Amino acid sequence: MIAGVVGVVGDSWMLEAEHVPVTWHSIRGFNQDSYDEIKQALCRDVGALSSSKIANTSSSCYCRSIARAARFAMIAEEVGFLDLISLVKKFLKETIQPWLDGTFRGNGFLYEKQWGGLITKSGADSSGA
């Protein structure tokens, strides 16, 4: 028998999940003693952002890179590092605009007329998509 596991017999179970509130910033916030360290890490991470360095143009990989950068802006706002946000906004504009206007090399959005929705170019070119 596995230590700490207790068998229970029954025919009805109720799962009680703790609800997580949806907010703009983190739920518990950051310890103010850590702000300087967070700001240093943000400087490194935001300094490394480069739209030309995103090698994988699949929509899911590309979106993860964009979402990561957007989180940097959210963290910067929360710790009061507002000067850094303009750099993130520049990166987001460089990466999102070509995707939306269809000029993104290899995988921009297209309007699919048959079903009436947005798809990516690589999705349209794939017979299995």
Secondary structure, DSSP 8 states (H G I E B T S, - for coil): --TT------S------------SS-SS---GGGHHHHHHHHHHHHHT--GGG----SHHHHHHHHHHHHHHHHHHHHTT-HHHHHHHHHHHHHHHHHHHHT-STTT-EEEETTTTEEEEHHHHH-TT-
